[in-house]
Amino acid sequence: MLAVSGGADSTALLHLAAMARAHLADPAIHVVTVDHGLRAESADEARSVERLCRSYGLPHRTLRWHHRGGRSGNLSAAAREARYDLLGRFAWTVRAGAVVTGHQLDDQIETYLLARARGAEGRALAGMRPVRALRPGVVLARPFLGIAGTRLRATLSQAGIAWCEDPTNRNMHYARARLRAALKDGTVDAEEVPGALEKAGRERVAYDRAVGSAIRSAGITVDESGSIDIVAETMSVLEPELRRAVIGRAITAAGGGLYPPQSDKLARLADRSYAGKGYATLGGARLQWRDGRVAIGREYGREGIGPTEATEGRAWFDRRFVVSGLDAGTMVALGAFARGNATERCLPVLVSPTGEALARHPAIRLWRGGPSNVLYARESVGWRLMADL
């Protein structure tokens, strides 16, 4: 499945994929444009992609983000998160195993320079991954990371294909746009960046392997409720950096988060004594030390857990459960009914448009007046714990 915005890079991706279709073992290609609705021109850009797809005989779908918040906060990050969620959900709909984007070498160089300006070092300068996990059964692939944008534009010009220019790319309010301008006028030199990216990439690969090995040796189990159990003794013998990585990944996976907690807070938890008892919360997760073990589960919290819409009979609830065999409906946490213990209230329930509970996670005890139907829900916490390793 191709993610095509109408810009030069993604349009080149579409053109080249259409040209290569005859040589593919599986020629099925689906094209998707995400319209964030943040610019007046975005709807016209989506229609231009649709016209180009029609000329190639490729199916196209425009997905629209209905942003419920205002324009405050990190709108770019919210739009990016929403875009990948929409793309992942649609990939499930068409049974696509990969979402392919047109990110290219210039994007990678900019990512490196922006990270370095923020003080990043070592593997943190490795840039975007060529392939990364997007959701269970779907990866995000970036085949152009080693190709300069000028080559992609030249390919389109030679074929007589037009593309759209996003004015945001020239908006000096954004750090990336300012950096892009500095690279163009020669104020910033990027000649050594590709070599530095390669070196940082090797460091990241080595680190990922070490983290994967540490997780496999840490005596970790995940139960049907998506809670992680770790043998404390196996954690205490890990070197501090690996111990923090394992705990960070466990918190992120069990807590349904997108990113690990802040490093200083994570360090205090990961480096505490593993003997005795204790309780803490961080990153949407609750941690409990008892009897030589560490249990990490979802925290319902003051804001609760947001709803998830079913897509073609499936839903990825809170990034912790793949629920399948569904009719149309919405998944909510049991806590929305003010029921359940600390574990149960974080588990999914299928509700009707009127809010009636129709089916429950199998680990939720049946309550008076509750649904007897049980959901087919598989935890994806273990998958997230090991993703990209």
TORKOL-4160 file (C-alpha; in steps of 0.2 Angstrom, whole numbers, padded with zeros to 4 digits, m for minus):
389
<pt num="1" X="0000" Y="0000" Z="0000"/>
<pt num="2" X="0007" Y="0017" Z="m0005"/>
<pt num="3" X="0005" Y="0033" Z="0005"/>
<pt num="4" X="0005" Y="0047" Z="m0008"/>
<pt num="5" X="0002" Y="0065" Z="m0003"/>
<pt num="6" X="0004" Y="0073" Z="m0020"/>
<pt num="7" X="0022" Y="0080" Z="m0016"/>
<pt num="8" X="0036" Y="0076" Z="m0028"/>
<pt num="9" X="0043" Y="0061" Z="m0017"/>
<pt num="10" X="0027" Y="0052" Z="m0015"/>
<pt num="11" X="0022" Y="0055" Z="m0033"/>
<pt num="12" X="0038" Y="0048" Z="m0039"/>
<pt num="13" X="0035" Y="0033" Z="m0028"/>
<pt num="14" X="0018" Y="0031" Z="m0036"/>
<pt num="15" X="0025" Y="0033" Z="m0054"/>
<pt num="16" X="0039" Y="0020" Z="m0051"/>
<pt num="17" X="0027" Y="0008" Z="m0042"/>
<pt num="18" X="0015" Y="0009" Z="m0057"/>
<pt num="19" X="0029" Y="0006" Z="m0069"/>
<pt num="20" X="0036" Y="m0009" Z="m0059"/>
<pt num="21" X="0019" Y="m0017" Z="m0057"/>
<pt num="22" X="0021" Y="m0029" Z="m0072"/>
<pt num="23" X="0037" Y="m0036" Z="m0064"/>
<pt num="24" X="0030" Y="m0039" Z="m0046"/>
<pt num="25" X="0025" Y="m0056" Z="m0040"/>
<pt num="26" X="0010" Y="m0048" Z="m0031"/>
<pt num="27" X="0004" Y="m0034" Z="m0042"/>
<pt num="28" X="m0010" Y="m0028" Z="m0030"/>
<pt num="29" X="m0006" Y="m0010" Z="m0026"/>
<pt num="30" X="m0017" Y="0002" Z="m0016"/>
<pt num="31" X="m0014" Y="0020" Z="m0015"/>
<pt num="32" X="m0020" Y="0031" Z="0000"/>
<pt num="33" X="m0019" Y="0050" Z="0003"/>
<pt num="34" X="m0022" Y="0057" Z="0020"/>
<pt num="35" X="m0031" Y="0074" Z="0020"/>
<pt num="36" X="m0027" Y="0082" Z="0037"/>
<pt num="37" X="m0038" Y="0096" Z="0033"/>
<pt num="38" X="m0026" Y="0109" Z="0040"/>
<pt num="39" X="m0023" Y="0118" Z="0023"/>
<pt num="40" X="m0036" Y="0124" Z="0011"/>
<pt num="41" X="m0027" Y="0116" Z="m0004"/>
<pt num="42" X="m0026" Y="0098" Z="0004"/>
<pt num="43" X="m0043" Y="0092" Z="m0004"/>
<pt num="44" X="m0037" Y="0098" Z="m0021"/>
<pt num="45" X="m0020" Y="0089" Z="m0019"/>
<pt num="46" X="m0029" Y="0073" Z="m0014"/>
<pt num="47" X="m0040" Y="0074" Z="m0030"/>
<pt num="48" X="m0025" Y="0077" Z="m0041"/>
<pt num="49" X="m0017" Y="0060" Z="m0034"/>
<pt num="50" X="m0034" Y="0052" Z="m0037"/>
<pt num="51" X="m0033" Y="0057" Z="m0055"/>
<pt num="52" X="m0015" Y="0051" Z="m0057"/>
<pt num="53" X="m0020" Y="0034" Z="m0050"/>
<pt num="54" X="m0035" Y="0033" Z="m0062"/>
<pt num="55" X="m0023" Y="0035" Z="m0076"/>
<pt num="56" X="m0012" Y="0021" Z="m0070"/>
<pt num="57" X="m0028" Y="0010" Z="m0066"/>
<pt num="58" X="m0024" Y="0010" Z="m0048"/>
<pt num="59" X="m0037" Y="0011" Z="m0034"/>
<pt num="60" X="m0036" Y="0026" Z="m0023"/>
<pt num="61" X="m0044" Y="0031" Z="m0006"/>
<pt num="62" X="m0043" Y="0048" Z="0003"/>
<pt num="63" X="m0043" Y="0046" Z="0022"/>
<pt num="64" X="m0048" Y="0062" Z="0031"/>
<pt num="65" X="m0042" Y="0066" Z="0049"/>
<pt num="66" X="m0056" Y="0074" Z="0059"/>
<pt num="67" X="m0046" Y="0084" Z="0072"/>
<pt num="68" X="m0056" Y="0087" Z="0087"/>
<pt num="69" X="m0044" Y="0099" Z="0096"/>
<pt num="70" X="m0038" Y="0116" Z="0093"/>
<pt num="71" X="m0023" Y="0122" Z="0084"/>
<pt num="72" X="m0013" Y="0124" Z="0100"/>
<pt num="73" X="0001" Y="0111" Z="0106"/>
<pt num="74" X="0011" Y="0101" Z="0094"/>
<pt num="75" X="m0001" Y="0100" Z="0080"/>
<pt num="76" X="0012" Y="0092" Z="0068"/>
<pt num="77" X="0015" Y="0078" Z="0080"/>
<pt num="78" X="m0003" Y="0075" Z="0082"/>
<pt num="79" X="m0006" Y="0075" Z="0063"/>
<pt num="80" X="0009" Y="0062" Z="0061"/>
<pt num="81" X="0002" Y="0051" Z="0074"/>
<pt num="82" X="m0016" Y="0052" Z="0066"/>
<pt num="83" X="m0009" Y="0049" Z="0049"/>
<pt num="84" X="0000" Y="0033" Z="0053"/>
<pt num="85" X="m0015" Y="0027" Z="0063"/>
<pt num="86" X="m0026" Y="0030" Z="0048"/>
<pt num="87" X="m0014" Y="0021" Z="0036"/>
<pt num="88" X="m0012" Y="0006" Z="0048"/>
<pt num="89" X="m0031" Y="0004" Z="0049"/>
<pt num="90" X="m0033" Y="0005" Z="0031"/>
<pt num="91" X="m0019" Y="m0007" Z="0028"/>
<pt num="92" X="m0029" Y="m0020" Z="0038"/>
<pt num="93" X="m0044" Y="m0016" Z="0028"/>
<pt num="94" X="m0035" Y="m0021" Z="0011"/>
<pt num="95" X="m0024" Y="m0034" Z="0019"/>
<pt num="96" X="m0008" Y="m0025" Z="0015"/>
<pt num="97" X="0007" Y="m0030" Z="0024"/>
<pt num="98" X="0017" Y="m0014" Z="0021"/>
<pt num="99" X="0013" Y="0005" Z="0020"/>
<pt num="100" X="0027" Y="0012" Z="0009"/>
<pt num="101" X="0031" Y="0031" Z="0010"/>
<pt num="102" X="0042" Y="0042" Z="m0001"/>
<pt num="103" X="0054" Y="0048" Z="0012"/>
<pt num="104" X="0071" Y="0051" Z="0004"/>
<pt num="105" X="0089" Y="0055" Z="0008"/>
<pt num="106" X="0086" Y="0074" Z="0010"/>
<pt num="107" X="0073" Y="0070" Z="0023"/>
<pt num="108" X="0085" Y="0058" Z="0032"/>
<pt num="109" X="0099" Y="0071" Z="0032"/>
<pt num="110" X="0088" Y="0085" Z="0039"/>
<pt num="111" X="0082" Y="0072" Z="0052"/>
<pt num="112" X="0100" Y="0069" Z="0057"/>
<pt num="113" X="0105" Y="0088" Z="0058"/>
<pt num="114" X="0089" Y="0092" Z="0068"/>
<pt num="115" X="0093" Y="0078" Z="0080"/>
<pt num="116" X="0111" Y="0084" Z="0082"/>
<pt num="117" X="0106" Y="0102" Z="0085"/>
<pt num="118" X="0096" Y="0095" Z="0100"/>
<pt num="119" X="0111" Y="0087" Z="0107"/>
<pt num="120" X="0108" Y="0069" Z="0101"/>
<pt num="121" X="0123" Y="0058" Z="0100"/>
<pt num="122" X="0128" Y="0040" Z="0094"/>
<pt num="123" X="0114" Y="0029" Z="0089"/>
<pt num="124" X="0101" Y="0043" Z="0092"/>
<pt num="125" X="0108" Y="0051" Z="0076"/>
<pt num="126" X="0103" Y="0035" Z="0065"/>
<pt num="127" X="0088" Y="0044" Z="0058"/>
<pt num="128" X="0073" Y="0035" Z="0051"/>
<pt num="129" X="0072" Y="0016" Z="0050"/>
<pt num="130" X="0071" Y="0009" Z="0032"/>
<pt num="131" X="0058" Y="m0003" Z="0039"/>
<pt num="132" X="0049" Y="m0001" Z="0056"/>
<pt num="133" X="0033" Y="m0009" Z="0064"/>
<pt num="134" X="0017" Y="0000" Z="0062"/>
<pt num="135" X="0005" Y="m0011" Z="0070"/>
<pt num="136" X="0003" Y="m0030" Z="0071"/>
<pt num="137" X="0005" Y="m0037" Z="0053"/>
<pt num="138" X="0009" Y="m0021" Z="0045"/>
<pt num="139" X="0026" Y="m0012" Z="0043"/>
<pt num="140" X="0031" Y="0005" Z="0037"/>
<pt num="141" X="0044" Y="0004" Z="0023"/>
<pt num="142" X="0054" Y="0019" Z="0016"/>
<pt num="143" X="0064" Y="0012" Z="0001"/>
<pt num="144" X="0070" Y="0029" Z="m0005"/>
<pt num="145" X="0081" Y="0034" Z="0010"/>
<pt num="146" X="0097" Y="0032" Z="0000"/>
<pt num="147" X="0090" Y="0042" Z="m0015"/>
<pt num="148" X="0092" Y="0061" Z="m0016"/>
<pt num="149" X="0076" Y="0071" Z="m0019"/>
<pt num="150" X="0083" Y="0079" Z="m0035"/>
<pt num="151" X="0084" Y="0062" Z="m0043"/>
<pt num="152" X="0066" Y="0059" Z="m0039"/>
<pt num="153" X="0060" Y="0076" Z="m0046"/>
<pt num="154" X="0071" Y="0072" Z="m0062"/>
<pt num="155" X="0062" Y="0056" Z="m0064"/>
<pt num="156" X="0045" Y="0065" Z="m0064"/>
<pt num="157" X="0050" Y="0079" Z="m0075"/>
<pt num="158" X="0057" Y="0067" Z="m0088"/>
<pt num="159" X="0040" Y="0058" Z="m0088"/>
<pt num="160" X="0030" Y="0074" Z="m0089"/>
<pt num="161" X="0022" Y="0072" Z="m0072"/>
<pt num="162" X="0017" Y="0087" Z="m0061"/>
<pt num="163" X="0017" Y="0087" Z="m0042"/>
<pt num="164" X="0011" Y="0098" Z="m0028"/>
<pt num="165" X="0022" Y="0109" Z="m0018"/>
<pt num="166" X="0017" Y="0110" Z="0001"/>
<pt num="167" X="0019" Y="0128" Z="0006"/>
<pt num="168" X="0023" Y="0122" Z="0024"/>
<pt num="169" X="0040" Y="0117" Z="0018"/>
<pt num="170" X="0044" Y="0135" Z="0015"/>
<pt num="171" X="0036" Y="0141" Z="0031"/>
<pt num="172" X="0051" Y="0148" Z="0041"/>
<pt num="173" X="0041" Y="0145" Z="0057"/>
<pt num="174" X="0046" Y="0127" Z="0057"/>
<pt num="175" X="0064" Y="0122" Z="0061"/>
<pt num="176" X="0065" Y="0109" Z="0047"/>
<pt num="177" X="0060" Y="0123" Z="0034"/>
<pt num="178" X="0074" Y="0134" Z="0041"/>
<pt num="179" X="0086" Y="0120" Z="0040"/>
<pt num="180" X="0081" Y="0116" Z="0022"/>
<pt num="181" X="0084" Y="0134" Z="0017"/>
<pt num="182" X="0101" Y="0134" Z="0025"/>
<pt num="183" X="0106" Y="0118" Z="0016"/>
<pt num="184" X="0100" Y="0125" Z="m0001"/>
<pt num="185" X="0110" Y="0141" Z="0001"/>
<pt num="186" X="0125" Y="0133" Z="0008"/>
<pt num="187" X="0125" Y="0140" Z="0025"/>
<pt num="188" X="0125" Y="0122" Z="0032"/>
<pt num="189" X="0136" Y="0109" Z="0025"/>
<pt num="190" X="0129" Y="0091" Z="0024"/>
<pt num="191" X="0143" Y="0083" Z="0015"/>
<pt num="192" X="0148" Y="0071" Z="0029"/>
<pt num="193" X="0131" Y="0067" Z="0035"/>
<pt num="194" X="0128" Y="0051" Z="0024"/>
<pt num="195" X="0144" Y="0043" Z="0032"/>
<pt num="196" X="0138" Y="0049" Z="0049"/>
<pt num="197" X="0121" Y="0041" Z="0047"/>
<pt num="198" X="0129" Y="0025" Z="0042"/>
<pt num="199" X="0140" Y="0024" Z="0057"/>
<pt num="200" X="0125" Y="0029" Z="0069"/>
<pt num="201" X="0115" Y="0016" Z="0060"/>
<pt num="202" X="0127" Y="0002" Z="0064"/>
<pt num="203" X="0127" Y="0008" Z="0082"/>
<pt num="204" X="0108" Y="0007" Z="0083"/>
<pt num="205" X="0108" Y="m0011" Z="0075"/>
<pt num="206" X="0121" Y="m0017" Z="0088"/>
<pt num="207" X="0111" Y="m0009" Z="0102"/>
<pt num="208" X="0095" Y="m0016" Z="0096"/>
<pt num="209" X="0102" Y="m0033" Z="0096"/>
<pt num="210" X="0109" Y="m0031" Z="0114"/>
<pt num="211" X="0091" Y="m0025" Z="0120"/>
<pt num="212" X="0083" Y="m0040" Z="0111"/>
<pt num="213" X="0095" Y="m0052" Z="0120"/>
<pt num="214" X="0092" Y="m0044" Z="0137"/>
<pt num="215" X="0073" Y="m0045" Z="0135"/>
<pt num="216" X="0074" Y="m0063" Z="0130"/>
<pt num="217" X="0085" Y="m0067" Z="0145"/>
<pt num="218" X="0075" Y="m0057" Z="0158"/>
<pt num="219" X="0062" Y="m0070" Z="0162"/>
<pt num="220" X="0048" Y="m0060" Z="0154"/>
<pt num="221" X="0030" Y="m0066" Z="0152"/>
<pt num="222" X="0014" Y="m0058" Z="0146"/>
<pt num="223" X="m0003" Y="m0064" Z="0151"/>
<pt num="224" X="m0020" Y="m0063" Z="0142"/>
<pt num="225" X="m0023" Y="m0046" Z="0151"/>
<pt num="226" X="m0008" Y="m0038" Z="0143"/>
<pt num="227" X="0002" Y="m0037" Z="0159"/>
<pt num="228" X="0020" Y="m0040" Z="0159"/>
<pt num="229" X="0029" Y="m0050" Z="0173"/>
<pt num="230" X="0048" Y="m0050" Z="0175"/>
<pt num="231" X="0059" Y="m0060" Z="0187"/>
<pt num="232" X="0068" Y="m0046" Z="0197"/>
<pt num="233" X="0084" Y="m0056" Z="0199"/>
<pt num="234" X="0087" Y="m0056" Z="0180"/>
<pt num="235" X="0085" Y="m0037" Z="0179"/>
<pt num="236" X="0097" Y="m0034" Z="0193"/>
<pt num="237" X="0111" Y="m0042" Z="0184"/>
<pt num="238" X="0109" Y="m0032" Z="0168"/>
<pt num="239" X="0120" Y="m0017" Z="0165"/>
<pt num="240" X="0111" Y="m0001" Z="0169"/>
<pt num="241" X="0108" Y="0005" Z="0151"/>
<pt num="242" X="0101" Y="m0011" Z="0146"/>
<pt num="243" X="0090" Y="m0012" Z="0162"/>
<pt num="244" X="0083" Y="0005" Z="0158"/>
<pt num="245" X="0079" Y="0000" Z="0140"/>
<pt num="246" X="0070" Y="m0016" Z="0145"/>
<pt num="247" X="0060" Y="m0007" Z="0158"/>
<pt num="248" X="0056" Y="0007" Z="0146"/>
<pt num="249" X="0050" Y="m0005" Z="0133"/>
<pt num="250" X="0039" Y="m0014" Z="0145"/>
<pt num="251" X="0031" Y="0002" Z="0152"/>
<pt num="252" X="0028" Y="0008" Z="0134"/>
<pt num="253" X="0020" Y="m0008" Z="0128"/>
<pt num="254" X="0010" Y="m0012" Z="0144"/>
<pt num="255" X="0005" Y="0006" Z="0146"/>
<pt num="256" X="m0001" Y="0008" Z="0128"/>
<pt num="257" X="0011" Y="0022" Z="0125"/>
<pt num="258" X="0019" Y="0028" Z="0109"/>
<pt num="259" X="0036" Y="0033" Z="0116"/>
<pt num="260" X="0046" Y="0028" Z="0131"/>
<pt num="261" X="0045" Y="0039" Z="0147"/>
<pt num="262" X="0057" Y="0053" Z="0150"/>
<pt num="263" X="0075" Y="0046" Z="0153"/>
<pt num="264" X="0077" Y="0054" Z="0170"/>
<pt num="265" X="0061" Y="0047" Z="0177"/>
<pt num="266" X="0064" Y="0030" Z="0169"/>
<pt num="267" X="0081" Y="0029" Z="0176"/>
<pt num="268" X="0075" Y="0031" Z="0194"/>
<pt num="269" X="0063" Y="0017" Z="0192"/>
<pt num="270" X="0074" Y="0005" Z="0183"/>
<pt num="271" X="0089" Y="0008" Z="0195"/>
<pt num="272" X="0079" Y="0006" Z="0211"/>
<pt num="273" X="0082" Y="m0009" Z="0222"/>
<pt num="274" X="0073" Y="m0025" Z="0216"/>
<pt num="275" X="0072" Y="m0032" Z="0233"/>
<pt num="276" X="0056" Y="m0030" Z="0244"/>
<pt num="277" X="0040" Y="m0022" Z="0239"/>
<pt num="278" X="0035" Y="m0006" Z="0230"/>
<pt num="279" X="0023" Y="0002" Z="0219"/>
<pt num="280" X="0024" Y="0016" Z="0206"/>
<pt num="281" X="0016" Y="0023" Z="0190"/>
<pt num="282" X="0024" Y="0030" Z="0174"/>
<pt num="283" X="0020" Y="0032" Z="0156"/>
<pt num="284" X="0002" Y="0025" Z="0158"/>
<pt num="285" X="0008" Y="0010" Z="0167"/>
<pt num="286" X="0008" Y="0004" Z="0185"/>
<pt num="287" X="0023" Y="m0006" Z="0192"/>
<pt num="288" X="0022" Y="m0017" Z="0207"/>
<pt num="289" X="0037" Y="m0025" Z="0215"/>
<pt num="290" X="0033" Y="m0041" Z="0226"/>
<pt num="291" X="0040" Y="m0058" Z="0229"/>
<pt num="292" X="0055" Y="m0056" Z="0218"/>
<pt num="293" X="0045" Y="m0051" Z="0203"/>
<pt num="294" X="0040" Y="m0034" Z="0194"/>
<pt num="295" X="0022" Y="m0034" Z="0187"/>
<pt num="296" X="0019" Y="m0020" Z="0174"/>
<pt num="297" X="0001" Y="m0017" Z="0168"/>
<pt num="298" X="m0010" Y="m0003" Z="0161"/>
<pt num="299" X="m0015" Y="0011" Z="0173"/>
<pt num="300" X="m0033" Y="0018" Z="0170"/>
<pt num="301" X="m0028" Y="0035" Z="0176"/>
<pt num="302" X="m0038" Y="0050" Z="0179"/>
<pt num="303" X="m0042" Y="0053" Z="0160"/>
<pt num="304" X="m0046" Y="0034" Z="0157"/>
<pt num="305" X="m0043" Y="0026" Z="0140"/>
<pt num="306" X="m0050" Y="0032" Z="0124"/>
<pt num="307" X="m0062" Y="0023" Z="0112"/>
<pt num="308" X="m0056" Y="0013" Z="0097"/>
<pt num="309" X="m0067" Y="0011" Z="0081"/>
<pt num="310" X="m0068" Y="m0007" Z="0073"/>
<pt num="311" X="m0060" Y="m0008" Z="0056"/>
<pt num="312" X="m0067" Y="m0021" Z="0044"/>
<pt num="313" X="m0071" Y="m0033" Z="0059"/>
<pt num="314" X="m0054" Y="m0029" Z="0068"/>
<pt num="315" X="m0048" Y="m0016" Z="0081"/>
<pt num="316" X="m0032" Y="m0012" Z="0089"/>
<pt num="317" X="m0037" Y="m0007" Z="0106"/>
<pt num="318" X="m0025" Y="0005" Z="0116"/>
<pt num="319" X="m0011" Y="m0003" Z="0106"/>
<pt num="320" X="m0012" Y="m0018" Z="0118"/>
<pt num="321" X="m0025" Y="m0029" Z="0110"/>
<pt num="322" X="m0030" Y="m0035" Z="0093"/>
<pt num="323" X="m0048" Y="m0039" Z="0094"/>
<pt num="324" X="m0056" Y="m0048" Z="0079"/>
<pt num="325" X="m0072" Y="m0055" Z="0073"/>
<pt num="326" X="m0081" Y="m0039" Z="0077"/>
<pt num="327" X="m0097" Y="m0032" Z="0070"/>
<pt num="328" X="m0097" Y="m0013" Z="0067"/>
<pt num="329" X="m0095" Y="m0005" Z="0084"/>
<pt num="330" X="m0084" Y="0004" Z="0096"/>
<pt num="331" X="m0071" Y="m0003" Z="0109"/>
<pt num="332" X="m0070" Y="0006" Z="0126"/>
<pt num="333" X="m0062" Y="0001" Z="0142"/>
<pt num="334" X="m0072" Y="m0007" Z="0156"/>
<pt num="335" X="m0068" Y="0008" Z="0167"/>
<pt num="336" X="m0080" Y="0018" Z="0156"/>
<pt num="337" X="m0094" Y="0008" Z="0165"/>
<pt num="338" X="m0085" Y="0012" Z="0182"/>
<pt num="339" X="m0082" Y="m0007" Z="0185"/>
<pt num="340" X="m0068" Y="m0019" Z="0187"/>
<pt num="341" X="m0052" Y="m0020" Z="0197"/>
<pt num="342" X="m0036" Y="m0011" Z="0192"/>
<pt num="343" X="m0033" Y="m0024" Z="0178"/>
<pt num="344" X="m0051" Y="m0027" Z="0172"/>
<pt num="345" X="m0055" Y="m0008" Z="0170"/>
<pt num="346" X="m0041" Y="m0007" Z="0157"/>
<pt num="347" X="m0048" Y="m0021" Z="0146"/>
<pt num="348" X="m0059" Y="m0019" Z="0131"/>
<pt num="349" X="m0078" Y="m0020" Z="0129"/>
<pt num="350" X="m0088" Y="m0019" Z="0113"/>
<pt num="351" X="m0102" Y="m0006" Z="0114"/>
<pt num="352" X="m0117" Y="m0002" Z="0103"/>
<pt num="353" X="m0120" Y="0016" Z="0096"/>
<pt num="354" X="m0131" Y="0019" Z="0112"/>
<pt num="355" X="m0117" Y="0014" Z="0124"/>
<pt num="356" X="m0124" Y="m0004" Z="0128"/>
<pt num="357" X="m0111" Y="m0017" Z="0132"/>
<pt num="358" X="m0111" Y="m0031" Z="0119"/>
<pt num="359" X="m0096" Y="m0041" Z="0122"/>
<pt num="360" X="m0082" Y="m0041" Z="0135"/>
<pt num="361" X="m0063" Y="m0047" Z="0136"/>
<pt num="362" X="m0062" Y="m0065" Z="0142"/>
<pt num="363" X="m0053" Y="m0059" Z="0158"/>
<pt num="364" X="m0067" Y="m0048" Z="0163"/>
<pt num="365" X="m0079" Y="m0056" Z="0176"/>
<pt num="366" X="m0097" Y="m0056" Z="0170"/>
<pt num="367" X="m0107" Y="m0043" Z="0180"/>
<pt num="368" X="m0126" Y="m0042" Z="0183"/>
<pt num="369" X="m0134" Y="m0036" Z="0167"/>
<pt num="370" X="m0117" Y="m0037" Z="0158"/>
<pt num="371" X="m0114" Y="m0046" Z="0141"/>
<pt num="372" X="m0112" Y="m0065" Z="0141"/>
<pt num="373" X="m0103" Y="m0063" Z="0124"/>
<pt num="374" X="m0084" Y="m0064" Z="0125"/>
<pt num="375" X="m0072" Y="m0055" Z="0113"/>
<pt num="376" X="m0059" Y="m0064" Z="0103"/>
<pt num="377" X="m0044" Y="m0053" Z="0109"/>
<pt num="378" X="m0026" Y="m0056" Z="0108"/>
<pt num="379" X="m0013" Y="m0046" Z="0117"/>
<pt num="380" X="m0001" Y="m0037" Z="0107"/>
<pt num="381" X="0010" Y="m0031" Z="0121"/>
<pt num="382" X="0023" Y="m0045" Z="0119"/>
<pt num="383" X="0024" Y="m0040" Z="0100"/>
<pt num="384" X="0027" Y="m0022" Z="0105"/>
<pt num="385" X="0040" Y="m0026" Z="0118"/>
<pt num="386" X="0050" Y="m0034" Z="0104"/>
<pt num="387" X="0045" Y="m0023" Z="0089"/>
<pt num="388" X="0060" Y="m0018" Z="0078"/>
<pt num="389" X="0072" Y="m0028" Z="0087"/>
